[in-house]
């Protein structure tokens, strides 16, 4: 199978956001300070590893479909849908919010292109499903670092 231009473009924007998410995850990893530092520091490494693998999987899928992935820094900077991560030190609570926003934006990109991808290539849509599932799991765990237990519902009947 050879990817249409639309499929190639859709996968490129997913690739762009994944590469940017990987870079921003490292930026956060290096510059967080405050409560739960170590746990969040390690969780950010998990996020970076996952997004690095997902970017590679996306690029390799593109090549399998005879499309050309573009991971050059200028392409990533120009094409990402993610907001720039702030420079300098970031406290852990703010970092969780910043990272969560960016993961959710990257997931939204995948959801935005999903139906067009699925229509042309269900196999590639399966990759997007796996990426979304893992990213949502990671962001849930990252958010748990700052959750207030008093706000959590412990009895499902109370929800």
Phi and psi in degrees as a GROMACS rama.xvg file:
@    title "Ramachandran Plot"
@    xaxis  label "Phi"
@    yaxis  label "Psi"
@TYPE xy
-116.415  129.716  UNK-2
-66.1342  140.779  UNK-3
-71.2799  168.624  UNK-4
-63.0329  -36.1771  UNK-5
-63.7316  -44.4076  UNK-6
-64.1383  -44.3839  UNK-7
-60.094  -43.259  UNK-8
-64.675  -41.9083  UNK-9
-62.833  -42.7135  UNK-10
-70.0958  -31.966  UNK-11
-63.9825  -41.7107  UNK-12
-69.2704  -34.1618  UNK-13
-63.9542  -46.8171  UNK-14
-59.1477  -45.3332  UNK-15
-57.7738  -48.474  UNK-16
-67.9704  -34.8969  UNK-17
-65.9833  -42.7324  UNK-18
-64.415  -43.9404  UNK-19
-63.737  -40.4008  UNK-20
-63.1071  -39.3144  UNK-21
-60.7855  -46.4431  UNK-22
-64.8933  -42.8482  UNK-23
-69.2987  -34.4397  UNK-24
-60.7704  -40.6372  UNK-25
-68.5481  -40.1847  UNK-26
-58.1485  -45.2515  UNK-27
-64.5083  -44.8151  UNK-28
-54.7985  -41.9132  UNK-29
-77.6611  -23.2473  UNK-30
-122.32  13.7344  UNK-31
-84.1361  149.746  UNK-32
-144.421  152.177  UNK-33
118.301  -167.421  UNK-34
-58.4178  143.716  UNK-35
64.1256  23.4005  UNK-36
-52.6463  -54.0784  UNK-37
-61.9416  -45.678  UNK-38
-60.6841  -46.7352  UNK-39
-67.1327  -39.3871  UNK-40
-54.8844  -46.3264  UNK-41
-70.3898  -38.6933  UNK-42
-65.296  -36.0521  UNK-43
-64.7952  -35.4874  UNK-44
-62.8424  -38.6374  UNK-45
-61.1172  -43.7698  UNK-46
-62.2771  -44.5265  UNK-47
-62.3368  -43.7071  UNK-48
-62.7095  -42.9866  UNK-49
-64.4126  -47.3395  UNK-50
-67.5832  -33.1121  UNK-51
-63.2227  -44.542  UNK-52
-65.4909  -41.8463  UNK-53
-65.7828  -37.715  UNK-54
-63.5356  -43.6383  UNK-55
-63.986  -43.3838  UNK-56
-60.5507  -41.1155  UNK-57
-65.0257  -48.1046  UNK-58
-62.8064  -41.2677  UNK-59
-68.968  -33.982  UNK-60
-66.2404  -40.6696  UNK-61
-58.0295  -45.612  UNK-62
-64.5203  -37.5185  UNK-63
-62.4348  -26.9701  UNK-64
-97.642  13.5828  UNK-65
65.4231  27.3605  UNK-66
-103.082  158.682  UNK-67
-109.239  108.954  UNK-68
-71.5028  147.422  UNK-69
-127.398  104.643  UNK-70
-107.397  18.3755  UNK-71
-67.4837  147.151  UNK-72
-58.0408  -39.3291  UNK-73
-64.1406  -38.6736  UNK-74
-65.6463  -42.2966  UNK-75
-65.512  -47.941  UNK-76
-61.5331  -38.9592  UNK-77
-78.0183  -32.6033  UNK-78
-102.843  -10.4239  UNK-79
-68.2021  148.746  UNK-80
-95.5252  -3.25419  UNK-81
-85.3567  140.616  UNK-82
-67.8838  151.974  UNK-83
-64.7907  139.514  UNK-84
-78.0741  139.572  UNK-85
-66.4699  150.977  UNK-86
-79.6052  159.378  UNK-87
86.8125  -173.743  UNK-88
-71.2866  144.111  UNK-89
-133.084  129.024  UNK-90
-70.4782  156.406  UNK-91
-57.706  -41.3268  UNK-92
-62.1737  -46.5853  UNK-93
-65.789  -37.507  UNK-94
-61.9331  -41.5207  UNK-95
-58.4605  -46.1527  UNK-96
-63.3376  -45.7328  UNK-97
-62.2525  -45.3131  UNK-98
-66.7471  -43.4571  UNK-99
-57.8908  -46.4855  UNK-100
-57.8888  -41.1679  UNK-101
-73.7011  -39.3466  UNK-102
-63.273  -45.2181  UNK-103
-62.3356  -35.4975  UNK-104
-67.2161  -42.459  UNK-105
-64.3345  -40.8075  UNK-106
-63.7617  -40.6986  UNK-107
-62.2207  -37.7897  UNK-108
-57.9037  -45.4395  UNK-109
-62.6761  -41.0783  UNK-110
-66.0439  -37.9066  UNK-111
-61.6517  -37.036  UNK-112
-96.0475  -8.60289  UNK-113
-52.9107  -51.2196  UNK-114
-63.8325  -40.3367  UNK-115
-66.8427  -39.3784  UNK-116
-63.8466  -47.1674  UNK-117
-61.9089  -38.4083  UNK-118
-61.6927  -39.9751  UNK-119
-88.6549  -36.3718  UNK-120
-150.241  89.5391  UNK-121
-57.7346  -29.1627  UNK-122
-63.6067  -43.3551  UNK-123
-68.0258  -36.1796  UNK-124
-61.7077  -33.839  UNK-125
-61.9625  -37.4084  UNK-126
-61.5191  -45.0462  UNK-127
-60.0102  -40.4445  UNK-128
-57.6138  -46.065  UNK-129
-65.264  -41.0278  UNK-130
-62.9813  -46.8541  UNK-131
-60.2199  -45.9171  UNK-132
-59.2955  -46.7999  UNK-133
-70.237  -41.1691  UNK-134
-64.702  -40.3286  UNK-135
-65.8485  -35.8612  UNK-136
-65.4657  -45.2847  UNK-137
-62.9727  -41.3785  UNK-138
-70.7747  -31.8793  UNK-139
-61.7599  -46.0287  UNK-140
-66.5887  -38.7627  UNK-141
-63.855  -44.0736  UNK-142
-63.7024  -30.618  UNK-143
-61.911  -21.2036  UNK-144
-62.4495  -28.1545  UNK-145
-118.644  4.76377  UNK-146
-65.7103  146.409  UNK-147
-92.3434  117.283  UNK-148
-59.7051  -29.9062  UNK-149
-65.6052  -23.8945  UNK-150
-88.7678  -11.7626  UNK-151
-79.3013  142.686  UNK-152
-86.3612  121.875  UNK-153
-97.3071  -24.1917  UNK-154
-112.306  114.653  UNK-155
-57.9057  -25.3533  UNK-156
-70.5168  -17.9962  UNK-157
-83.7543  -13.8667  UNK-158
